[in-house]
Amino acid sequence: MMIETQHPQLSVRRQCELVGLSRATFYRQARGETPFNLCLLRLIDEEYTRAPFYGYRKMTARLKMHGYDVNRKRVARLMHMMGLQAIYPGPRTSTAHPQHKKYPYLLRGLSITRPHQVWSADITYVPMPSGFMYLVAVIDWFSRFVLAWQLSNTLDGLFCREALQAALRQGQPDIFNTDQGVQFTANSFIDELEAAHIRISMDGRGRAFDNIFIERLWRSVKYEDIYIKAYPTVPALERGLHDYFQLYNYERPHQSLDYLTPAMVHFATQGVQ
């Protein structure tokens, strides 16, 4: 039996039970693609990380400049699979669910003055030599401290809830901000926030800069770690990200924090350095 993430009747969990495979093992396997598409996916990821205002038309043009004869339909499909859209409203490539409730953006003009005032979460694509994974992270806006992260080879949403639950074990924000992706608008995710009486904020469609601090985190983790190391396996990627986020939180000075580390700022009010 081949496990299908979009099976019409059986959940991934149930399929894993039927074949005697642990769900954790399934999600530690990099999702595969053809070698040509993997090459395109890596280039799209690099281009988008540098220029998140590229929609699929400009991205197609950029790939052609790299010497790849690709059409817009293929590029649009790959960007949709990666969960990417341009930062301005344009062609609909996001994955919002039409029946899920959306919430207004609460952060415009808001002064962020302390840790745990605002958290945000986002998902990014992670290229690997023989496949790819998705990475979600929860970050504190004031301190830039990464509270939790999880990897998955699908966008089914469970890994986002697991990251949220791990973050909530460390504290609770006043406001939680995400984009309008189906993983964050799903009832199961919203229920976690509402049960904790956390105010919910969502970016406007096509406005990745509404969540600018986590976009900057993605640039850092990719250019300082993932692109350089090209982890060959998912366990290697997990170990590498664990080490990187430790460095990011506790050792790497941030210019925007007056060259303090996120941990120094995040725990300052608790007297922990």
N, C-alpha and C positions, 0 to 999 in steps of 0.2 A: 504493500500500500504506500502510495506517495502522499505525503502530508501537504494539503493545500490550505493556504491562509485564507482563501475566500470560498471555502466549501459551503454549499447552500444549506446543509443540514447539520454538519458536525463541526464543533469548535476545534481549534488547534489543540486545546487541552485534551479533548476526547480522542482525537486522532492519535495523539502521542500515547495515550493509555492503550489504545487498540493495538499499536505496533510495539508496545513495550519500551518506548523511548521517553526519557524524562523531558519535560517541557524545557527545563533549563538547558539541557544538551541541544535540543532543537534550536533554541535561540542563540546558542553560541556558534552556530554554523553560519559562515558568511553567505549571504544570498548571491547566487551566481548570475552571470549574464554572458553573452558572447564576447570574445576578446575585443572585437571592434567596438561594441557598445561600452565595454568597460573603459576603453581608451577615451571614448567620447565623454563618458560620465566623469572621468577624472579631469578632463579639460574644462568641462562645463562647471564643475565644482570650483576649480581654480579661478576661472573667469568670474563666476558669480561672487566668490569670496572677495575678490578685488573690486568688482563693480556690480553690486546688488540691484542696480537700476536697469540691468539688461533683461528685457523680455525675450521670448523665443526668437523673434525676428533678428534682433541685434546679436543674440547668441549664435544664431545660424551664420550670420555674416562673420563673426569672429572665428568660428570653427573653419569656415572656408579660407580665411586668412592664414590659418594654421595648415592649410593644404588638404582639408577633409571635404570631400564632395558630398554634403549632406543636405537633405531638404528640411523645410520648416516642420513638416509633420513629425519626422523622427525626433527632432530637437524638442518640440513641444511635448511629445510623449515621454522622453527621458527627463525633462524638467519636471513634468507632472509626477513621475515616479519618485523623483528626488524631493518632492514637496516644495519646489521653488516657484516664486513668482517675482515679477519686478516690483520695486518699492513704490511705484506710482500705479494708479488704477489703469488697467489695460486689459488685454485678453485674459479670460478667466482660466487660470491654471491652478488656483488654490483648491483645497480639498474640504471646504466647509460643507457641512451637511445641511440641506435646505430645511429640515424639520427640527434642527437643534436650536435652542434659544441662544441669541447673541446678547452681549452686554456692551454698554458704552465704554469708551476710553476715558479713564478717570485721571490720567497723569498729566494732561496738558496744563502747563502753568503751575503744577504742584511743586512746592519746595520740599525736596527730600533731605531731611535733617538728621536721620538716625537709622541705625540698623533695625531690621524687622518692620520698617514702615511699608516698604514695597518689595515684594519678590516678583520674579518673572521666570517663565520657563519657555524653552524653544527646542526644536528638533533640528538637527543638521545631518547631512549625508556624509558618510565616512568611506572614502575609496580604499580598497585593498587590492593587492596584486591579482587575486583570483576571485574577487567578488566585492561585496560592499555591505556596510552595516548602517544603522541609524543610531544617533546619539542624542539623548535628551539631557538637559541640565537645568537645575533650578539655581538662580543667583539672587543675592541680595543687592538691590540697586545702590544703596548708600555705600556699602563697603566693597562691592564687587566680589564678595566671598561666594564661592561655589558650594552650595549647601548639599547638593546631591546630584548624581548622574546615573544613567543606565544606558545599556546598549541593547539593541534588538535588530533582528534581520527582517522585521516587518513593521508596518505602521499601524498595528492593530490597537494601540492605545494602552495596553496593559503595562508596558514598560514606563509610560508616562505617569500612570497612577502609582506605580512602585516608587518612582523618583519623588513624587509629591509626598507619599507617606513617609519616606526616609527623611525628607526635609522637615516635615511637621514634627518629627520626633526631636528636632533640635530647637524648636520654637514655633512661633506663629506670626505671620505678617498681618498688618491692617488691610493691605490690598495685595491681590495676586493678579498679575498681568500676563496674558498670552496673546497669540494671534487667534484667528477664527478657525483654525484647523479642526477637523472632526475629532481628533484625539482630545482636544481641550474643551470642546463644546459638548462632548458626550455626557449623558446624565450621570454616569458613574464617576466621572472626574469632577463635574460640578457639585455632585452630592457631597464629595469629600470636603470641598471648600465651604459649602453652605452649612454643613454640620458643625464646622469650626467657627461659624459666624465671620468668615473672611469676605470682605468686599471683592467683587470680581470685576476686572477691567480687561477689555479686549481691544487690540489694535484695530484701526480702520483697515478695511480690505485693501491689500496692495501697499501697505505702509510698514515695511520692515523696520524703518527707523523709529517707529513708535516704541520699539523694544531695543533701542540702540546699544545698551550696555551688553546684552547677550550676543548681539551681532559682533561686537568688538571681541568678546570672548572667543567666538568661533574663529575669527581671523587669527587670534593669538595661538589657540590650540592647534590649528592646522599648519600655520607657517613655522611655529616653533617646535612642533612635535610630529604630527601625523605625516605631513608631506616629506619631512626629513627622514623619518625612520621607516616608512613604508612597511608597517607591521605585516608579517607573512601569515599569521593565524589570528583568530579571534582571542584566544587566551593571551597571546603576546600583546594584542591591542589593549585588552583589559588591564594587564599589568602596566603597560606603558602609560595609559591614561590615568591610572591610579597614581603613578609616580609624578606625572605632569601636574595633576590637579593639586597634589601635595605641594609641589614647588610653586605653583601659581598662587595658592592660598597663603603659604607660610614663608616663602623665601624670595619671591620675585617682587621687587619694588615697582609700584605703579606711579607713573608721573602724575596722573590725575588725583592721586591720594597723597601728594607731596612726598613721593618716594617712600611711603610706608607700604607694608604688605596688606592685602585684604584682611588677614587674620588680626593684625595690629589694630586696624580700624574697627573690625567687626566685634572684637571682644574688649575694646578699650573701656566701655562703660561697665564691664563686669570685672575690671581690674586684671584681665588676663592678657599677657603679651605673647 
